[in-house]
Amino acid sequence: MHEQDKSSVPHDLQARTRRNRMQMVAIIMIGFVTLGASYLVFYLAKTDGGWRTTNHGEFVTPHTTTAQLGWQVDGDQRRWWLWMVTADCVTGCLQQVQKLQALHKLLNRDADRLRRGYTDVTGAPRADWMSQYPGLAEVRVADPGALERGLYIIDPNGNLVLFYALDTNPKPILDDLKKLLKVSQIG
């Protein structure tokens, strides 16, 4: 009986060794699969493989600040801004200004965190129609001709964040503003 026990011990040892090796291979394979999947996700995201941001506007590139533009405006600048850059605001932009005012009102409780402004790149003097739109600030910049016409969202630190064409539907702009104000700890 003693000889039979000796022959069964190596068989159990072989089975246990085989099982341990299989576990080690499984653990190593899990590591390689995880590493491979992370590289795949990284390169898909890098090449824009179907993943997009949730914002509707275009990010302002290259990074631009109000200080670089020579921004000058009366009042508090440390707020979020919805800034319209247009040409010939005396006659052509009243509809856009009305959209700005409506967007501002639709922010409800966050409306006090936002200011509205406009710049007329032609350098026309302050228009008399502005009295109809309280809270709209006239923004002066060093070189207004170098600016792209459209709507900009600017953070309280003076960074131009998002850009929209002037004819953009106000709903996507409102969605982006609400998201930015929700996650922002400043302004």
C-alpha positions as a LaTeX table, in Angstrom:
\begin{tabular}{lrrr}
\hline
Residue & $x$ (\AA) & $y$ (\AA) & $z$ (\AA) \\
\hline
Met1 & 0.00 & 0.00 & 0.00 \\
His2 & 2.92 & 2.24 & 0.62 \\
Glu3 & 4.03 & 1.97 & $-3.03$ \\
Gln4 & 0.59 & 2.89 & $-4.26$ \\
Asp5 & 0.64 & 6.13 & $-2.18$ \\
Lys6 & 3.98 & 7.10 & $-3.75$ \\
Ser7 & 2.63 & 6.71 & $-7.28$ \\
Ser8 & $-0.43$ & 8.86 & $-6.50$ \\
Val9 & 1.59 & 11.71 & $-4.99$ \\
Pro10 & 3.40 & 12.62 & $-8.22$ \\
His11 & 0.08 & 12.47 & $-10.10$ \\
Asp12 & $-1.52$ & 14.93 & $-7.61$ \\
Leu13 & 1.58 & 17.11 & $-7.75$ \\
Gln14 & 1.47 & 17.12 & $-11.55$ \\
Ala15 & $-2.23$ & 18.01 & $-11.54$ \\
Arg16 & $-1.69$ & 20.81 & $-9.03$ \\
Thr17 & 1.32 & 22.14 & $-10.98$ \\
Arg18 & $-0.68$ & 22.07 & $-14.21$ \\
Arg19 & $-3.59$ & 23.89 & $-12.53$ \\
Asn20 & $-1.23$ & 26.53 & $-11.08$ \\
Arg21 & 0.37 & 27.06 & $-14.49$ \\
Met22 & $-3.04$ & 27.48 & $-16.11$ \\
Gln23 & $-4.00$ & 30.06 & $-13.48$ \\
Met24 & $-0.72$ & 31.94 & $-14.05$ \\
Val25 & $-1.27$ & 31.92 & $-17.84$ \\
Ala26 & $-4.85$ & 33.15 & $-17.32$ \\
Ile27 & $-3.66$ & 36.01 & $-15.09$ \\
Ile28 & $-0.97$ & 37.00 & $-17.59$ \\
Met29 & $-3.49$ & 36.85 & $-20.46$ \\
Ile30 & $-5.90$ & 39.09 & $-18.55$ \\
Gly31 & $-3.08$ & 41.63 & $-18.21$ \\
Phe32 & $-2.26$ & 41.48 & $-21.93$ \\
Val33 & $-5.92$ & 41.72 & $-22.96$ \\
Thr34 & $-6.42$ & 44.73 & $-20.68$ \\
Leu35 & $-3.29$ & 46.43 & $-21.98$ \\
Gly36 & $-4.23$ & 45.70 & $-25.60$ \\
Ala37 & $-7.77$ & 47.00 & $-25.10$ \\
Ser38 & $-6.50$ & 50.21 & $-23.48$ \\
Tyr39 & $-4.17$ & 50.87 & $-26.44$ \\
Leu40 & $-7.02$ & 50.18 & $-28.85$ \\
Val41 & $-9.31$ & 52.61 & $-27.04$ \\
Phe42 & $-6.55$ & 55.24 & $-26.92$ \\
Tyr43 & $-5.85$ & 55.06 & $-30.64$ \\
Leu44 & $-9.54$ & 55.01 & $-31.55$ \\
Ala45 & $-10.13$ & 58.11 & $-29.47$ \\
Lys46 & $-7.01$ & 59.75 & $-30.88$ \\
Thr47 & $-8.07$ & 59.20 & $-34.48$ \\
Asp48 & $-11.67$ & 60.23 & $-33.73$ \\
Gly49 & $-13.03$ & 56.76 & $-34.34$ \\
Gly50 & $-16.65$ & 57.74 & $-33.82$ \\
Trp51 & $-16.18$ & 59.44 & $-30.46$ \\
Arg52 & $-17.16$ & 63.05 & $-30.34$ \\
Thr53 & $-17.54$ & 65.76 & $-27.76$ \\
Thr54 & $-21.01$ & 66.70 & $-26.61$ \\
Asn55 & $-20.68$ & 70.41 & $-27.35$ \\
His56 & $-22.35$ & 71.95 & $-30.38$ \\
Gly57 & $-19.96$ & 74.85 & $-30.95$ \\
Glu58 & $-16.41$ & 74.71 & $-32.23$ \\
Phe59 & $-13.57$ & 75.02 & $-29.76$ \\
Val60 & $-11.64$ & 78.24 & $-30.31$ \\
Thr61 & $-8.24$ & 77.29 & $-31.68$ \\
Pro62 & $-5.59$ & 78.45 & $-31.22$ \\
His63 & $-6.12$ & 79.22 & $-27.55$ \\
Thr64 & $-7.07$ & 82.89 & $-27.32$ \\
Thr65 & $-7.72$ & 85.13 & $-24.34$ \\
Thr66 & $-9.41$ & 88.49 & $-23.99$ \\
Ala67 & $-6.08$ & 89.97 & $-22.88$ \\
Gln68 & $-4.52$ & 88.96 & $-26.20$ \\
Leu69 & $-7.36$ & 90.70 & $-28.03$ \\
Gly70 & $-6.99$ & 93.92 & $-26.02$ \\
Trp71 & $-10.53$ & 93.51 & $-24.65$ \\
Gln72 & $-12.02$ & 96.63 & $-23.09$ \\
Val73 & $-15.46$ & 96.76 & $-21.57$ \\
Asp74 & $-17.13$ & 98.68 & $-18.79$ \\
Gly75 & $-18.18$ & 96.80 & $-15.68$ \\
Asp76 & $-17.47$ & 93.35 & $-14.31$ \\
Gln77 & $-15.42$ & 91.17 & $-16.63$ \\
Arg78 & $-15.12$ & 88.15 & $-14.28$ \\
Arg79 & $-18.26$ & 86.43 & $-15.54$ \\
Trp80 & $-19.16$ & 84.13 & $-18.38$ \\
Trp81 & $-19.72$ & 86.07 & $-21.60$ \\
Leu82 & $-21.82$ & 85.53 & $-24.67$ \\
Trp83 & $-20.06$ & 87.82 & $-27.13$ \\
Met84 & $-21.21$ & 88.65 & $-30.63$ \\
Val85 & $-18.73$ & 89.88 & $-33.22$ \\
Thr86 & $-20.42$ & 91.31 & $-36.28$ \\
Ala87 & $-20.12$ & 93.90 & $-38.99$ \\
Asp88 & $-22.58$ & 96.75 & $-39.48$ \\
Cys89 & $-24.48$ & 96.26 & $-36.25$ \\
Val90 & $-26.36$ & 99.48 & $-36.84$ \\
Thr91 & $-28.71$ & 97.79 & $-39.30$ \\
Gly92 & $-27.92$ & 94.09 & $-39.64$ \\
Cys93 & $-27.68$ & 92.46 & $-36.25$ \\
Leu94 & $-30.79$ & 93.36 & $-34.29$ \\
Gln95 & $-32.21$ & 89.86 & $-34.75$ \\
Gln96 & $-28.97$ & 88.37 & $-33.35$ \\
Val97 & $-29.09$ & 90.74 & $-30.37$ \\
Gln98 & $-32.65$ & 89.62 & $-29.68$ \\
Lys99 & $-31.45$ & 85.99 & $-29.73$ \\
Leu100 & $-28.70$ & 86.88 & $-27.24$ \\
Gln101 & $-31.24$ & 88.48 & $-24.93$ \\
Ala102 & $-33.58$ & 85.47 & $-25.19$ \\
Leu103 & $-30.70$ & 83.05 & $-24.45$ \\
His104 & $-29.77$ & 85.12 & $-21.43$ \\
Lys105 & $-33.32$ & 85.00 & $-20.08$ \\
Leu106 & $-33.59$ & 81.24 & $-20.70$ \\
Leu107 & $-30.69$ & 80.59 & $-18.34$ \\
Asn108 & $-33.10$ & 81.36 & $-15.48$ \\
Arg109 & $-31.23$ & 81.14 & $-12.15$ \\
Asp110 & $-27.82$ & 81.20 & $-13.87$ \\
Ala111 & $-28.59$ & 84.37 & $-15.81$ \\
Asp112 & $-26.69$ & 86.53 & $-13.32$ \\
Arg113 & $-23.51$ & 84.54 & $-14.08$ \\
Leu114 & $-23.53$ & 85.67 & $-17.73$ \\
Arg115 & $-22.99$ & 88.98 & $-19.49$ \\
Arg116 & $-23.77$ & 89.76 & $-23.10$ \\
Gly117 & $-21.60$ & 91.86 & $-25.35$ \\
Tyr118 & $-21.09$ & 92.81 & $-28.94$ \\
Thr119 & $-18.34$ & 94.23 & $-31.10$ \\
Asp120 & $-18.93$ & 95.91 & $-34.41$ \\
Val121 & $-15.78$ & 95.23 & $-36.43$ \\
Thr122 & $-16.43$ & 98.24 & $-38.66$ \\
Gly123 & $-15.75$ & 100.49 & $-35.66$ \\
Ala124 & $-19.12$ & 102.20 & $-35.90$ \\
Pro125 & $-19.98$ & 104.28 & $-32.85$ \\
Arg126 & $-22.32$ & 102.99 & $-30.18$ \\
Ala127 & $-25.76$ & 102.68 & $-31.70$ \\
Asp128 & $-28.89$ & 104.24 & $-30.29$ \\
Trp129 & $-30.74$ & 100.89 & $-30.49$ \\
Met130 & $-28.69$ & 99.59 & $-27.54$ \\
Ser131 & $-31.00$ & 101.34 & $-25.07$ \\
Gln132 & $-33.66$ & 98.75 & $-25.99$ \\
Tyr133 & $-31.40$ & 95.93 & $-24.72$ \\
Pro134 & $-30.32$ & 96.58 & $-21.14$ \\
Gly135 & $-27.28$ & 94.63 & $-20.02$ \\
Leu136 & $-25.75$ & 94.47 & $-23.49$ \\
Ala137 & $-22.17$ & 95.75 & $-23.31$ \\
Glu138 & $-20.19$ & 97.25 & $-26.13$ \\
Val139 & $-16.81$ & 95.51 & $-26.22$ \\
Arg140 & $-13.80$ & 97.21 & $-27.75$ \\
Val141 & $-10.80$ & 95.22 & $-29.00$ \\
Ala142 & $-7.40$ & 96.26 & $-30.34$ \\
Asp143 & $-7.86$ & 94.82 & $-33.84$ \\
Pro144 & $-11.53$ & 94.12 & $-34.54$ \\
Gly145 & $-10.88$ & 93.36 & $-38.22$ \\
Ala146 & $-8.87$ & 90.24 & $-37.28$ \\
Leu147 & $-11.82$ & 88.61 & $-35.52$ \\
Glu148 & $-14.04$ & 86.01 & $-37.12$ \\
Arg149 & $-17.69$ & 87.10 & $-37.18$ \\
Gly150 & $-19.86$ & 84.99 & $-34.92$ \\
Leu151 & $-20.82$ & 84.24 & $-31.33$ \\
Tyr152 & $-18.23$ & 83.36 & $-28.70$ \\
Ile153 & $-18.62$ & 81.89 & $-25.23$ \\
Ile154 & $-15.92$ & 83.26 & $-22.93$ \\
Asp155 & $-15.14$ & 81.91 & $-19.46$ \\
Pro156 & $-14.58$ & 84.16 & $-16.38$ \\
Asn157 & $-10.80$ & 83.80 & $-16.77$ \\
Gly158 & $-11.00$ & 85.45 & $-20.19$ \\
Asn159 & $-10.52$ & 82.33 & $-22.34$ \\
Leu160 & $-12.50$ & 82.14 & $-25.56$ \\
Val161 & $-14.05$ & 78.68 & $-25.27$ \\
Leu162 & $-16.60$ & 78.03 & $-28.03$ \\
Phe163 & $-17.46$ & 79.67 & $-31.36$ \\
Tyr164 & $-20.74$ & 79.63 & $-33.32$ \\
Ala165 & $-21.71$ & 81.10 & $-36.69$ \\
Leu166 & $-24.08$ & 84.05 & $-36.44$ \\
Asp167 & $-26.93$ & 82.10 & $-38.02$ \\
Thr168 & $-26.70$ & 79.23 & $-35.50$ \\
Asn169 & $-29.95$ & 78.07 & $-33.93$ \\
Pro170 & $-30.04$ & 79.34 & $-30.31$ \\
Lys171 & $-30.99$ & 75.93 & $-28.81$ \\
Pro172 & $-27.52$ & 74.32 & $-29.18$ \\
Ile173 & $-25.91$ & 77.47 & $-27.78$ \\
Leu174 & $-28.22$ & 77.33 & $-24.78$ \\
Asp175 & $-27.40$ & 73.64 & $-24.24$ \\
Asp176 & $-23.67$ & 74.37 & $-24.26$ \\
Leu177 & $-24.06$ & 77.34 & $-21.93$ \\
Lys178 & $-26.05$ & 75.28 & $-19.44$ \\
Lys179 & $-23.43$ & 72.51 & $-19.47$ \\
Leu180 & $-20.58$ & 74.95 & $-18.98$ \\
Leu181 & $-22.32$ & 76.79 & $-16.15$ \\
Lys182 & $-23.28$ & 73.50 & $-14.48$ \\
Val183 & $-19.72$ & 72.16 & $-14.32$ \\
Ser184 & $-17.99$ & 75.48 & $-13.75$ \\
Gln185 & $-16.76$ & 76.36 & $-10.26$ \\
Ile186 & $-15.84$ & 79.90 & $-11.33$ \\
Gly187 & $-17.96$ & 82.89 & $-12.28$ \\
\hline
\end{tabular}
